[in-house]
Amino acid sequence: MRGGRRKQLPIAGAIGTIGQEIVELTPTFFRFFAKLPRLAQRSIKILLPFLALLVLTIAPLPMEEPIQHSLAIFVCVSMLWTFGGLPLPVTALLVPVLLTFYGIFPTADALQPFADPVVYLLMGGLIMAEAFRKHGIDRRLAYIIVARSGGDVGKILLSFMLVAAVLSMWISNTATVALLIPVVLGIASRAGEEKKKLSILFLLGIGIGSALGGMATITGSAPNAVASGLLARETDWTFLDWMKMGLPASIILLSASWVMLRRVFPVQTATLDITTVAKELEEMGSLNPGEKKTLGIFFPTVVLWIAGAEIGDMLGFHASFMSAAIVALSASVLLFATRTLDWQDARSISWDIFLIIGAGLALGEGLQQSGAAAWMAEMLVSISGDLHIFVIMLIVSVVSIAFSNFMSNTATAAILAPILIGMSDELMIDPKLLVLVCALSVSISFITPIGTPPFTLIYSTGIISRKDLWRSGLRISLPAVFVTASIVYLMVEFGLL
């Protein structure tokens, strides 16, 4: 390891108390802001980022012009993504506009990241996910696993978390949670007086399970795609590389979260009646033609994502033909060609996510090309002093979790990853160390209801309170910081990534 520096990391106590104070803190400014008319609030959210853009553009700062302009773009876009003055996809469209306006890139270069292979890999994953949803494979899987729990509450919770995690490896976290909410509430309703307690437990279980399952693959979440796209420009990086790191992290954290949830939200009820689940599973019957076609395309696709390069070499195919992105597009074509999906089904896919990923990659490329990423990295390195790289990784994890709980986790990854690549260059270390810790950590955004749509959806049921979220979220986030940093550090140190 190059650039390793050693220094002990002080561990702060009273995590729960501090977390509660942070969650409940409501500064006077925000109370005042909340009282303003909606139009005034929106105007401020839009004007402030562009005011910052103007000030940073004309201010006489001691740096080269391209760096100053890139920093101005970075601050403006970051503020827009944070404040939500414009929809995230609209802000994404602004990125290439600003990059070309300031002369950071010509038009073709500014738009090229929107066609990055990782964008098409995620596109194929979402199209596959739509086939799962349309033909009910996700619901069948949920019923099968829950039915085998035998009615034991602990096993039911684990079943829900496993279903959420497995589905979220391949399909949208939001779709997974939306599917499972009525299922978990229906089962929890059989608990009598402890109905609400079990509802809270199961809802948190599927939310956390979906977030942690999404860590396992590049297609699991948009932040994974952003980080992978940037890493692929710095080093060799494949779908299998991500799984070698993401899957162990997902399994360890899922197991720890199951134990922690049962301790934080104990229930007296030991068993539940799940006969209705078994009955509905029986009524579903055997696999229908749509399910068979979907699974017949899905399993070979996963095999090719994992071992496509080796299989391609054996068959004599061109290496590019067996890339994860081309495999994903080929699978998508097959789904439509076999009439497993029609284009009307594809209209429900969140196409806007591809704009956000492309914008994140373009912003990162702009920061690196102009030297702004290196400039910010130098500042961070000077602040970090003589800290050991593992301690820096822990700090990156904490910062990533904090940011992603108060703004989009995709935007968080898009903002932090380019800086961390520059910081890696300054420290002369493998960029995977910092970028992967950030990418994994932004998925741990379940302390507040605004970090990710799945937790917003769970919170909107009115069953879970903010207190419930931070009670579970903080207790899981703290060990998650050490788990994610340790896994990435050890795998890179031993040459497994």
C-alpha positions in Angstrom: 0.0 0.0 0.0 1.4 3.4 -1.0 0.8 6.5 1.1 -0.3 4.5 4.2 -0.3 6.7 7.3 -1.1 5.6 10.9 -3.0 7.4 13.5 -5.6 6.2 16.0 -9.2 7.1 15.3 -11.0 8.4 18.4 -14.4 6.7 18.8 -17.2 9.1 19.9 -19.6 7.9 22.5 -23.3 8.5 23.0 -24.1 7.8 19.3 -27.8 7.4 19.9 -28.1 10.7 21.8 -26.2 12.6 19.3 -28.2 11.1 16.5 -31.4 12.0 18.1 -30.3 15.6 18.5 -29.2 15.8 14.9 -32.5 14.4 13.6 -34.6 16.7 15.9 -32.5 19.8 15.2 -34.6 22.5 13.5 -32.6 25.7 13.1 -34.4 29.0 13.2 -33.6 29.6 9.5 -35.4 26.5 8.4 -38.4 27.3 10.5 -38.5 30.7 8.9 -38.0 29.2 5.4 -40.8 26.7 6.0 -43.2 29.6 6.6 -42.5 31.2 3.2 -44.9 30.8 0.3 -44.2 27.7 -1.8 -43.2 29.9 -4.8 -40.7 31.8 -2.7 -39.2 28.6 -1.4 -38.8 27.2 -4.8 -37.4 30.5 -6.1 -34.7 30.6 -3.4 -33.8 26.9 -4.0 -33.2 27.7 -7.7 -31.6 31.1 -7.4 -29.1 30.4 -4.6 -27.2 27.7 -6.7 -27.0 30.0 -9.7 -25.9 32.9 -7.5 -23.1 30.7 -6.1 -22.2 29.8 -9.7 -21.9 33.5 -10.6 -19.9 34.5 -7.6 -17.4 31.6 -8.0 -17.1 32.4 -11.7 -16.2 36.1 -11.2 -14.4 36.0 -7.8 -10.6 36.7 -8.0 -9.6 33.3 -6.7 -5.9 32.2 -6.7 -6.3 29.3 -9.1 -6.3 28.5 -12.8 -9.5 29.5 -14.7 -10.5 25.9 -15.7 -10.3 24.8 -12.1 -12.3 27.8 -10.9 -15.0 27.3 -13.5 -15.3 23.6 -12.8 -15.6 24.3 -9.1 -18.4 26.8 -9.8 -20.2 24.1 -11.8 -19.7 21.6 -9.1 -21.0 23.8 -6.4 -24.0 24.9 -8.5 -25.0 21.3 -9.4 -24.4 20.0 -5.9 -26.7 22.7 -4.4 -29.4 22.0 -7.0 -29.3 18.3 -6.3 -29.2 19.0 -2.5 -32.0 21.6 -2.4 -34.2 20.0 -5.0 -35.0 23.3 -6.6 -35.2 21.5 -9.9 -36.0 17.8 -10.5 -32.8 15.7 -10.4 -33.1 14.7 -14.1 -33.4 18.4 -15.1 -30.3 19.3 -13.1 -28.6 16.4 -14.9 -29.4 18.0 -18.3 -27.8 21.2 -17.0 -24.4 19.5 -16.5 -23.3 19.2 -20.2 -24.8 22.7 -20.8 -22.5 24.2 -18.2 -19.5 22.1 -19.1 -19.7 23.4 -22.7 -20.6 27.0 -21.8 -17.4 27.2 -19.7 -15.3 25.5 -22.3 -14.4 22.5 -20.1 -15.4 20.1 -22.9 -16.6 20.3 -26.5 -20.1 19.2 -27.1 -19.3 15.6 -28.0 -17.1 15.0 -25.0 -19.7 16.6 -22.6 -22.4 14.2 -23.9 -20.3 11.1 -24.2 -20.7 10.0 -20.5 -24.5 9.7 -21.1 -23.6 6.8 -23.4 -21.2 5.2 -21.0 -21.4 1.3 -21.0 -22.6 1.3 -17.4 -25.7 3.3 -18.4 -26.7 0.5 -20.7 -25.8 -2.2 -18.2 -28.3 -0.6 -15.8 -30.8 -0.1 -18.6 -30.8 -3.8 -19.3 -31.1 -4.5 -15.6 -34.2 -2.3 -15.3 -35.8 -3.9 -18.4 -35.2 -7.3 -16.9 -36.8 -6.1 -13.6 -39.9 -5.0 -15.5 -40.3 -8.6 -16.8 -40.0 -9.8 -13.2 -42.7 -7.4 -12.1 -45.0 -8.0 -15.0 -45.1 -11.8 -14.7 -45.2 -11.9 -10.9 -41.9 -13.6 -10.3 -41.1 -11.2 -7.5 -44.3 -12.0 -5.7 -43.9 -15.8 -6.2 -40.4 -15.6 -4.7 -41.8 -13.7 -1.6 -44.5 -16.2 -1.0 -42.1 -19.2 -1.4 -39.6 -17.9 1.1 -42.2 -16.7 3.6 -44.2 -19.9 3.4 -41.1 -21.9 4.4 -40.6 -19.9 7.6 -43.1 -22.0 9.4 -44.7 -19.0 11.0 -41.8 -18.2 13.3 -41.6 -14.4 13.6 -37.8 -14.3 13.5 -37.7 -16.5 10.4 -40.5 -14.4 8.8 -38.4 -11.3 9.3 -35.4 -12.9 7.9 -37.5 -14.2 5.0 -38.7 -10.7 4.2 -35.2 -9.3 4.4 -33.8 -12.0 2.1 -36.6 -11.6 -0.4 -36.0 -7.8 -0.5 -32.3 -8.3 -0.8 -32.4 -10.9 -3.6 -34.9 -8.9 -5.6 -33.0 -5.6 -5.1 -29.8 -7.2 -6.6 -31.6 -7.2 -9.9 -34.7 -4.9 -9.8 -35.5 -1.4 -8.4 -35.4 -1.1 -4.6 -38.5 1.1 -4.8 -40.4 -1.6 -6.8 -39.3 -4.3 -4.3 -40.5 -2.3 -1.3 -43.8 -1.4 -3.0 -44.4 -5.0 -3.8 -43.7 -6.2 -0.2 -45.5 -3.5 1.8 -49.0 -5.0 1.4 -47.6 -8.5 2.0 -45.8 -7.7 5.3 -48.7 -5.6 6.6 -51.1 -8.4 5.8 -49.1 -10.9 7.8 -48.4 -8.5 10.7 -52.2 -7.9 11.0 -52.5 -11.4 12.4 -50.4 -10.4 15.5 -53.3 -9.0 17.5 -52.1 -6.5 20.1 -48.6 -6.5 18.7 -49.8 -5.7 15.2 -48.1 -2.3 15.1 -44.8 -3.5 16.6 -44.6 -6.3 14.0 -45.6 -3.9 11.2 -42.7 -1.6 12.2 -40.3 -4.5 12.4 -41.3 -6.0 9.1 -41.4 -2.7 7.2 -37.9 -1.8 8.4 -36.8 -5.3 7.5 -37.8 -5.0 3.9 -36.4 -1.4 3.6 -33.0 -2.3 5.1 -33.0 -5.6 3.2 -33.6 -3.8 -0.2 -30.9 -1.3 0.5 -28.3 -3.9 1.6 -29.2 -6.3 -1.3 -28.7 -3.4 -3.7 -25.0 -3.3 -2.6 -24.3 -6.7 -4.1 -24.3 -5.9 -7.9 -23.7 -3.0 -10.2 -27.4 -3.2 -11.3 -28.5 -3.1 -7.7 -28.5 0.7 -7.4 -27.7 3.8 -9.4 -24.8 4.8 -7.1 -23.2 1.5 -7.9 -23.4 2.3 -11.6 -21.9 5.8 -11.1 -19.0 4.5 -9.1 -18.4 1.6 -11.5 -18.5 4.0 -14.5 -15.9 6.3 -12.9 -13.7 3.4 -11.8 -13.7 1.8 -15.2 -12.0 4.9 -16.5 -9.2 4.5 -14.0 -8.6 0.8 -13.8 -9.9 -2.6 -15.0 -13.3 -3.1 -13.5 -16.0 -5.7 -14.2 -19.4 -6.9 -13.1 -17.7 -9.8 -11.3 -15.3 -7.4 -9.5 -18.2 -5.6 -8.0 -19.9 -8.8 -6.8 -16.7 -10.1 -5.2 -16.8 -7.1 -2.9 -20.5 -6.2 -2.8 -22.0 -9.6 -2.1 -19.9 -10.4 1.1 -20.7 -6.9 2.4 -24.4 -7.4 1.7 -24.5 -10.8 3.4 -22.6 -9.7 6.5 -24.6 -6.5 7.0 -27.9 -8.3 6.3 -27.2 -10.8 9.0 -26.1 -8.1 11.5 -29.2 -6.0 10.7 -31.5 -9.0 11.3 -30.0 -9.5 14.8 -30.0 -5.8 15.5 -33.7 -5.2 14.4 -34.9 -8.0 16.7 -33.0 -6.4 19.7 -34.2 -2.8 19.0 -37.8 -3.8 18.3 -38.5 -6.9 20.5 -41.9 -8.6 20.3 -43.6 -11.2 22.5 -45.4 -12.9 19.6 -43.4 -16.0 18.6 -45.4 -17.4 15.7 -48.0 -16.1 13.2 -50.6 -17.8 11.0 -49.3 -17.8 7.4 -51.9 -20.1 5.9 -53.1 -17.3 3.6 -49.6 -17.0 2.1 -49.4 -20.8 1.5 -52.9 -20.6 0.0 -52.0 -17.8 -2.3 -48.9 -19.6 -3.4 -50.9 -22.6 -4.2 -53.4 -20.6 -6.2 -50.5 -19.2 -8.3 -49.9 -22.7 -9.5 -46.9 -23.7 -11.6 -44.8 -21.2 -13.6 -46.7 -19.5 -16.3 -45.2 -19.1 -19.8 -44.2 -15.5 -19.1 -42.3 -16.5 -15.9 -40.6 -19.4 -17.8 -39.4 -17.1 -20.6 -38.2 -14.4 -18.2 -36.2 -16.9 -16.1 -34.9 -18.6 -19.2 -33.4 -15.3 -20.3 -32.4 -14.1 -16.8 -30.2 -17.0 -15.6 -28.0 -17.1 -18.7 -27.7 -13.3 -18.5 -26.4 -13.5 -14.9 -23.9 -16.2 -15.9 -22.6 -14.0 -18.8 -22.4 -11.0 -16.5 -20.2 -12.9 -14.2 -18.2 -15.1 -16.5 -18.8 -13.6 -20.0 -15.2 -12.8 -20.7 -14.0 -16.4 -20.0 -17.0 -17.9 -22.0 -16.3 -15.5 -24.9 -12.6 -16.6 -25.0 -13.6 -20.2 -25.1 -16.1 -19.6 -28.0 -13.7 -17.3 -29.8 -16.0 -14.2 -29.6 -14.7 -10.7 -29.6 -14.1 -9.5 -26.0 -16.4 -6.4 -26.4 -19.3 -8.6 -27.5 -19.3 -10.3 -24.1 -19.1 -7.1 -22.1 -21.7 -6.7 -19.3 -23.4 -3.8 -21.2 -23.8 -5.7 -24.5 -25.0 -8.8 -22.6 -27.6 -6.6 -20.9 -28.8 -5.1 -24.2 -28.9 -8.5 -25.8 -31.1 -9.8 -23.0 -33.4 -6.8 -23.4 -33.8 -7.5 -27.1 -34.6 -11.1 -26.3 -37.3 -10.1 -23.8 -39.1 -8.1 -26.5 -38.4 -10.5 -29.3 -40.0 -13.4 -27.4 -43.0 -11.1 -26.5 -42.1 -11.5 -22.8 -42.4 -7.7 -22.7 -43.9 -5.1 -25.1 -42.9 -1.5 -25.3 -45.9 -0.4 -23.3 -44.4 -2.2 -20.3 -41.1 -0.4 -20.8 -42.8 3.0 -20.4 -43.1 2.4 -16.7 -39.3 2.2 -16.3 -37.6 5.2 -14.6 -35.7 6.4 -17.6 -34.7 9.6 -15.8 -32.1 7.6 -13.7 -29.9 7.3 -16.8 -29.7 11.1 -17.1 -28.6 11.3 -13.5 -25.9 8.7 -14.0 -24.7 10.3 -17.2 -24.5 13.7 -15.5 -22.6 12.2 -12.6 -20.1 10.7 -14.9 -19.8 13.9 -17.0 -19.4 16.0 -13.8 -16.7 13.7 -12.6 -14.9 13.8 -15.9 -15.0 17.6 -16.0 -13.6 17.9 -12.5 -10.7 15.6 -13.4 -10.0 17.0 -16.8 -9.9 20.6 -15.5 -7.8 19.7 -12.4 -10.5 20.7 -10.0 -10.7 17.2 -8.5 -7.0 17.2 -7.9 -7.3 20.7 -6.3 -10.0 19.6 -3.9 -8.1 16.4 -3.2 -5.1 18.4 -2.2 -7.2 20.3 0.3 -8.6 17.1 1.8 -5.2 15.5 2.0 -3.8 18.5 3.8 -6.7 18.3 6.3 -6.3 14.5 6.8 -2.7 15.0 7.9 -1.0 11.7 8.8 -4.1 9.5 9.2 -3.8 5.9 8.1 -5.6 5.1 4.9 -8.0 2.8 6.8 -9.0 5.7 9.0 -9.5 7.9 6.0 -11.8 5.2 4.6 -13.8 5.2 7.8 -14.2 9.0 7.5 -15.3 8.7 3.9 -17.9 6.1 4.9 -19.3 8.3 7.7 -19.4 11.4 5.4 -21.1 9.4 2.6 -23.7 8.0 5.0 -24.4 11.5 6.4 -24.8 13.0 3.0 -27.0 10.3 1.6 -29.5 10.5 4.5 -30.3 14.1 3.6 -30.0 14.1 -0.2 -30.3 11.6 -3.1 -27.8 8.8 -2.7 -27.2 8.8 -6.4 -26.3 12.5 -6.3 -24.1 11.9 -3.3 -22.1 9.3 -5.2 -21.9 11.6 -8.2 -20.6 14.4 -6.1 -18.1 12.5 -3.9 -16.6 9.9 -6.2 -14.7 12.3 -8.6 -13.2 14.0 -5.5 -12.2 10.7 -4.0 -10.5 9.6 -7.2 -8.4 12.8 -7.2 -7.7 12.2 -3.5 -6.5 8.7 -4.3 -4.1 10.1 -6.9 -2.7 12.6 -4.3 -2.2 9.8 -1.7 -0.8 7.4 -4.4 -3.3 4.7 -3.5 -5.7 2.5 -5.5 -8.8 4.5 -6.2 -11.0 1.5 -5.4 -10.2 2.0 -1.7 -12.1 5.3 -1.4 -14.6 5.1 -4.2 -16.0 1.7 -3.3 -16.4 2.6 0.4 -18.3 5.7 -0.7 -20.5 3.7 -3.2 -21.4 1.1 -0.6 -21.9 3.6 2.2 -24.4 5.7 0.3 -26.8 2.7 0.3 -26.9 2.9 4.1 -29.3 5.8 3.9 -32.1 4.6 6.2 -31.7 7.0 9.2 -34.1 9.5 7.7 -37.1 9.1 5.4 -35.6 11.2 2.6 -32.4 9.4 1.7 -34.0 7.0 -0.8 -37.5 6.5 -2.3 -38.0 3.1 -0.6 -37.7 4.6 2.9 -39.9 7.6 1.8 -42.5 5.0 0.7 -42.2 3.1 4.1 -42.5 6.3 6.1 -45.5 7.4 4.0 -47.5 4.4 5.4 -47.8 6.4 8.7 -46.8 3.3 10.7 -43.1 4.2 11.2 -41.9 7.3 12.9 -38.7 9.3 12.4 -37.7 8.0 15.8 -38.1 4.4 14.7 -35.9 5.2 11.7 -33.0 6.7 13.6 -33.2 4.1 16.3 -32.6 1.3 13.8 -30.6 3.3 11.3 -28.0 4.5 13.7 -27.4 1.1 15.3 -26.9 -0.5 11.9 -25.0 2.3 10.3 -22.2 2.3 12.9 -21.1 -1.3 12.4 -21.7 -0.9 8.7 -19.0 1.8 8.5 -16.4 -0.7 9.8 -17.7 -3.7 7.8 -17.7 -1.8 4.4 -14.3 -0.2 5.0 -12.8 -3.5 6.3 -14.0 -5.6 3.3 -12.8 -3.1 0.7 -9.5 -2.6 2.5 -8.7 -6.3 2.9 -9.8 -7.2 -0.6 -7.7 -4.5 -2.2 -4.7 -5.2 0.1 -4.8 -8.9 -0.7 -5.2 -8.3 -4.5 -8.7 -9.7 -4.7 -10.0 -6.6 -6.5 
